[in-house]
Amino acid sequence: QVQLVESRGGLVQPGGSLRLSCAASRTISSINVRGWYRQAPGEQRELVASITSIGATTYADSVKGRFTISRDDSKHTVYLQMNSLKPEDTAVYYCYVDDYGLGSTYWGQGTQVTVSS
């Protein structure tokens, strides 16, 4: 079992920045994918960004050029740097890990990000 603990989100003004972190409780199998989904009220959960164990990244079109995902495996942590935030980025953000060694997917508890003036 892997527990994922996310940093607190918060209220940010449009154009502002915020960095989320997601720490795993233990070492994850060497083959894995980590990332972030988000879910706005009344909307389906959507993939925001992901990063593989060899550092390959993917981004939703809506966040390309504004968000950056990174990982520090020595700290079992993945980060989401969010810049130039827009009101439409408002959502609950969930981190996850696909652990291919265990054949399991784990989720964080979710953290609220609100972009508003």
C-alpha positions, 0 to 999 in steps of 0.5 A: 500500500502506498499513501500519497500526501498532497500539499495544501492548495489555496486561493490564488489571483489570476495570473499568479503561481502555485506549486503543489507537491505529492509525497509517497509514503514509501518507495514506488516500483521502478516502473511507474507513472505519477501525475495529477488529475483535477475535477471542477464542480459538475465536471469529469476528472481530467488528466492535467499532467503526468511523468514517467519513471524515466522523466517523459511528460504529458500535459493537457492542452489547456495547461501546456506552457503554464504548468510543469510537472517534475519528480524527485525520487529521492524524496518520493515526491512529485511536483506541479508548478502552476504559473499564469493561473486562470479562473478555469484552473479552479478545481480539486487537484488529485495526485496519483501513481500507477505502480506497474510493479504492484499493478496498482493505482494510488490516489491522494486525498485531493487539494482545492485550488481556487483562482479568483480575484 
